[in-house]
Amino acid sequence: MTEVEVVQLLVSAAHRYAGRPGDGPSPGPEDERVERVTVRAGLGLVGDRYFARPAHRDAAVTIMAAENLPVGIDPAVDLRGTRRNILLRGVDIDSLIGSRVSLDCGTGPVEFALNRAARPCAWMDAVIGPGAQRALRGKGGVRCTPLTDGVLTVGPAAFAVLPPDGPAVHPAGPDPSPA
């Protein structure tokens, strides 16, 4: 287990970056950051725009490393600009694609399958500032599937990379060999 910090959590009921980046984000709440979020296995974050959407089941949650935020472009950049859901400090999450991980904020571990890179789009340049899309290439976070139910909160957390799933274990049937 590694000690990390959940810096921010974002739950957005609406897709804010639709259409052309030059037109600006769609209207929505000023701040969609939350202090606590409920995670549902295979579904995502309760209240988020991707929750229980079949097309997003393998990418319902996006985790990003705080160390990768393009603060040189905008010192105030956070999850509101990147549209990621979980901002962690203390782990290179982008290097763990293909892994299963556990995050425990003190209420019990929540497991995630880290499926693929969250590629930055042209919206990053429009919302964060010119050069943000390029700055986030290869470190824009990871699209995930939640594997267990649980609760995440802002603050200190324990992080672990879990062993890969092994082959399915089937109950032993009758011994086919002669006695």
N, C-alpha and C positions, 0 to 999 in steps of 0.2 A: 504494500500500500504506500502511496505517495500522498503527501499533504498538498492540496491545491486550494485555490479560492474560486468560488463561483462569484464572479464580479458583477454580472448582470444576467437577468432573465427577461426575455421578451415574448409576449403572447399577443399576436395580432389577429383580430377577427376578420380583417379585410386585407385583400391583396393591394398594397399601396403603390407598387411600381408596375403599372400597366400602361400600355401605349408607348409613346415616344418620350425618352428621357427629357428632351427639351421642353416638354409640356409640364414637367414637374410631377411630384407624387400626387396620387388621389387623396382626397380629403379623408381625414381620420382623426382619432384622438391625438392630442399633442404628445402624449407620452404613453407608450404601450409596455413600458418596463414594469415588471412586477417583482415583489419580494419572495413570492412562493408560487409554485406551479405544480399541478397534479399531472402525473404521467400515466398513460394507459398503454399496456403492452399491445404492440401491433397497430395502435391508433394514433399516438402522438400526444401532444400537450392539450389538455382540456381547454377549450375556448380559442385555440389557434385556428387559422384559416385552413390548415392542412389536416386538422384532426379528422380521422375516420374517412378520409378521401381515398378511395381505392387506387387512384393513379399516383398517390404519394405515400403509400404504405411503407416503401423501402427508403423513403426520404422525408418522413414527416417531421423530423427534428434536425436542426443544424447546430453543431457545436463548433465554436471558434476559439482560438487561443488569443488572449488579450495582447500577448507580445507581438502579434501580427497585425494589429490595427495600424493603419497608415497615419499615425499621429504627426508625421512630418508634413503631411498634406493638410490635415485639420486636427489640431490638438484636442478638439472636443469630440472627435469621432467616437461612436459607441454602437451598440446594437441597433439603435434607431436608424442609423445610416446604412449599416451592412445588411439589415433584415435577417440576421442569424438569431437563433433562439437562446443559446446558452453561451456565455462568455466565460472561459476558464483562464486563470492565471496559474502557471507552474507546470504545464504539460504541453508538449509539441503534438497536438492532436492530429495535425495533418500527416505526420509520419506514421500514424497508426491505422491507416485505411486497411480494411480487411480484418481488423481485430474485433474482439468483443471486449467491452470495458464495463467497469462498475464505478458508479459515482454515489457516494454516501454523504449526505449533508447532515447526518445525525438522526434521521428518521428511518434508516434502513437503506440498503443498497438498491440502486436502480441500474439495470443493465441495458446496454445499447450495443447494436451491431453497427460498426462504422463501415458503411457501404461504399461511398464514393466521394470524390472531391466536390465541394460546392464552388463551382466556377464563378468568378466575379463577372458581372455584365457591365454594359455601358452606363447603366444607372449609377454605378459607383463614381464615375467621373462627374456626372451631373449633380449628385447629392453630396458627396464628400469633397470632391475637387478634382481638377485635371491631374491625371496620373494615378488615381486611386485604383482603377481597374488593373493597370499594369503592376502596381505595387502589391496587389492581392493575388496575383497569379501564383498558383502552387501553395498558397497559404490563406485561402479564403474560407477555411473550415471544412467540415465533413458532414455529409448528409447521412442520417442515421435512422435505424428502426429501433424503437424502444422494445426490449424483450421482456421486461417485467413492469408491473405497476409500482408506483411510489410517488414520493413527494420530494421536490428539490427546492432549496431555499438559498438566498444570497448569503454568502459567508464561507467560512472554512469547510472543506470537504475532504474525504478520503477518496483517492482515485486508484484503480487497479486495472491492469490488463489481465484479462481472464484467459485460461488455456483454451485453445480452439476446441470446438465441438468434436468429439471423437465419433467413431462409427456407432450406429444404433446398436444397442445391446438388446438382443431378443431372449426371452426366457428359453431355457434349455428344454427341448422336447425329449421324447424317448430316445434312448441311445440306439442308433441304427445298427451298431456292430453286434455280431452274434456273441452270445455269452460263452 
